[in-house]
Amino acid sequence: MPGCGHGRSGLPNGDDRLGGREQDIFGGRGGDVPVSVLADLGSSRDLLTNLTLREIRSKYKRTALGQLWSLLNPIAQMATYSVVFSFLLRAQPDKGSPSGLDVFALWLSAGLLPWLFFSNAVTTGMGSLVSNANLIKKVYFPREALVVANTLSWLFTFSIEMAVLVVAILIFGGSPLLYLPATVFFMLVLAVFALGVSFLLAIANVYFRDTQHFVAIAMQVWFYATPIVYPISIVADKHHQLLALYRINPLERFGEVFRDTMYNGRWPSWSNTVYTVLVSACVLVVGYVVFKRYEGRLAEEL
């Protein structure tokens, strides 16, 4: 790791090299942003691994149940939403086609778990720079590693939750194993989308600390504006004029593809596949470019 001496700007010497990196991104090689991400992280594999393990271990540090909380929390939410929306509000999605499954809790989980991963990765990723201010001020390392490590730690939790859901669906007669490669693929695509949003919010939160409060409100609105706890058919039947607006929402598309591979037992549509991949790639590129554009003054602002 490079030395930690400080230049005239008060930033670590390593940060003085960021100007050159910014020229690479915003100059003639601006199209190589994804390559830049991989190159930066590839040169810091050990650091990224250690940061990810630190995030995983610190989530439930000094708790009696440890990583079991990663299962209990979504189970508690699933139970609550199942009672409210299935029993009280009588929200009944169609049977899984062609799986034939008709279990509201499984249908709900297939959409809720991806949302919880996205929400957790984004909200904690937003604070990853601020919470590591002392580390950023003392030593040079790729700052994006903090955001990436946060996303990877939640991807680890997400993987455990989805594995449990696969077992539950198998018990009730579903066939999620046949479409497991597609499920894993979309988990990675969703992680790319969450990482891009995290890059944007992490840098915004450094320069504008009210960001976290606005995001907390936005996440609540976004959750209920996404057909996670209620089927999209309710919107199509009663508010069909809003259906096109719903379809713009990337999380609505992600919810549909995960329900296809896990609950319905079928391959996702090409339109949803292309949409989620393109949106996720674009958000990652924009997020990374903005992050690199403003990371040069992080130590100052923190």
Buried (B, 14 or more C-beta within 10 A) or exposed (E): EEEEEBEEEEBBBBBBEBEEBBEBBEEEEEEEBEEBBEEBBEEBEEBBEEBBBEBBEEBBEEEEEEBEBBBEBBEEBBEEBBEEBBEEEEBBBEBBEEBEBEBBBBBBBBBBBBBBBBBBBBBBBBBBBBEBBEBBBEEBBBBBBBBBBBBBBBBBBBEEBBEBBBEBBEEBEBBBEEBBEBBEBBBEBBBBBBBBBBBBBBBBBBEEEEBBEEBEEEBEEBBEBBBBBBBBEBBEEEEEEEEEEBBEBBBBBBBBBBBBBBBBBBEBEEEBBEBBBEBBBEBBBBBBBBBBEBBBBBBEBB
